[in-house]
Amino acid sequence: MENVLRPVIVFGGAIVLAYVLAWAVDRLLVRLDTRHPETPMWGLLRRWRVPLQALLFVALVSAFFDNTHLAKDHRDGVNLWLTIILIGATAWLILRIVAAITETIATRFAGTTHDAARGRRVRTQLTLIQRLVTAVVTVIAVAAVLLQFPGMKTFGTSMLASAGVLGIVAGIAAQSTLGNLFAGLSIAFGDMVRIGDEVVVDGEMGTVDEITVSYLVLLTWDERRITMPVSYFTSKPFENWSRGGPQQTGTVYLQLDHAAPVAELRNKTEELVRASDEWDGRSWSLVVTDTTPTTIEVRAAMTARTSDDLWTLRCAVREQLLDWLRTHHPEALPGIRVTRPDKHL
């Protein structure tokens, strides 16, 4: 009977005690969240309840397992697996805490700043820091687990003799990975590109959707996602349309006949631009920028608050100008001139 009661008391008591302690911590966080609504951290920290319960349960079982008188012949194996689970639960708890802290900082900063560009920069930095911490914690946890096996310790000791050679080989093999890692940190803290920025890369325009320590995801206007190594943005030129504010100037080019009424076209452009909700009211213009023996090149320039507004404005002005020319001045549209020969010749 005692052999049955001991395990029941140890495991049952560990479950109950772990649940009660985690519940008490959760209630404390609820109170703190109610008293301090200005910060979401206490509410976010409640996500650690499950890993905290797992950590407390494994710690209690590991401390009192000898009292169960179970698996006496396999005590080393049991201790090994309890330690592995304890390491995993600890890493899980740390990652939950880091996620809560970074999300809290991002939320509070977003609520206090009116600078959208600065908000994107902080969000990018926090995202990369969280992913870097996640990678470091995961590597440390995996290394701690591997060191629990005697075979791995022996293997590690035997490899120390050739550490110099291995260091050179590892450095060469990881050159690209390390380059992307440092490039990611350079992007985060150098403020070169941020999540939400609109960029043009190799002729592709899109919005930066995700940045990790090794790659960047670009969301294009047609909903494609282009994945690129972050080292590209530290080694090659690219256009960042969100730097210095979202407002932009765009152009519409028309190839017209020499007979085009430029003055009337300028007045019509002003009318269309001023009537558009996408125009930000800063400036507009229409000038002849080039000529050929058969055509002239007319450029209409206009400003907008964002790149999306600018794209809509450019398309609308181009379409309406062409429609106006077809209706009122068809002779202004370029065509092939055919000269009829003199019938007297």
C-alpha positions, 0 to 999 in steps of 0.5 A, a space after each residue: 500500500 505504501 508503494 502506491 501511496 508514495 508515488 500518488 502523493 508525490 505526483 499528485 502533490 506536485 500537480 496540485 502545488 504547481 497548479 496552485 502556485 501558477 494560479 496565485 501568480 496569475 491572480 497577482 498578474 490580473 490585479 496588477 493588470 487592473 491597477 495599471 491599465 496603461 501598460 499591457 505587460 501584466 496581461 501579456 505575462 499571463 501567457 506564461 502560466 502553462 510553462 510555469 506550471 510545467 516548470 514547477 511540476 518537473 522541479 517538484 517531481 525532481 526534488 521528491 522523486 526519491 521518496 516514491 521508491 520508483 525505478 531505483 535501478 534506473 535513477 540516472 535515466 529518470 534524472 536525465 529525462 527530468 533534467 531535459 524536461 526542466 531545461 525545455 520548460 525553462 526555455 519555454 518560460 523565458 521565451 514567453 517572458 521575452 515575447 511579453 516584454 517586447 510586445 509591451 514596449 511596441 504597444 506603449 511606443 505605438 501609443 505615445 509616438 505620432 511619428 509613423 516612421 519612428 514607430 516602424 523603426 522601433 517595431 523592426 528593432 524589437 522584432 529582430 531582438 526578439 528573434 535573436 533572443 529566441 535563437 540564442 535561448 534555443 541554442 543554449 537549451 539544445 546545448 544544455 540538453 546535449 551536455 546531459 549525455 555522457 557521449 556528447 561530453 566525450 565527443 566534445 572533449 575529443 574535438 577540442 584537439 582539432 578546434 583550430 581546424 574546425 574553427 576555420 571550417 565553421 567560419 567558412 561554412 557560416 560566412 553567409 549566415 553570419 553575414 546575414 546576421 550582422 546585416 539584419 542587426 545593421 538594418 535594425 539599428 541603422 534604420 536603413 529599412 523598416 517593417 511597413 516601408 515601401 521599397 523598390 528592389 530590382 524593379 519590384 515595388 512592394 511593402 516590407 512585410 517581415 524582417 528576420 536576422 537572415 531574410 526579408 519578405 517583400 509584399 508586392 502590390 499583386 500579393 506576391 511575397 519575395 524573400 530576399 537575404 538581408 545582406 542584399 540591403 547592405 551591399 546593393 542600392 535600393 529605393 526606399 519610398 518611406 524615408 523622410 516621410 510618406 509624401 511623394 511626387 509622381 509623373 505622367 508622361 504622354 506622347 502627343 502630336 506637335 499639334 497638341 494644345 499644351 496650354 489647354 492641356 495644362 489647364 485640364 491637368 490642373 482641373 483634374 488634379 485639384 478635383 482629386 481626393 488623392 492630391 495632397 495640395 502641395 504642387 502640380 505642373 505640366 511641361 513639355 520635356 522632349 520632342 521628336 520629328 513626329 511627337 512631343 513628350 509632355 510630363 504632368 507632375 503631381 504630389 500625394 500623401 502616400 505612394 498608394 494615393 500617388 498611384 491612384 492619382 497618376 492612373 486617374 489623371 492619365 486616363 482622364 487626360 487621354 479621354 479628354 484628348 480623344 473627345 476634344 482634340 483627337 488631332 493631338 494624339 500621335 498617328 501616322 501622317 499620310 500625304 496624298 500625292 498631287 494628282 496633277 503630277 
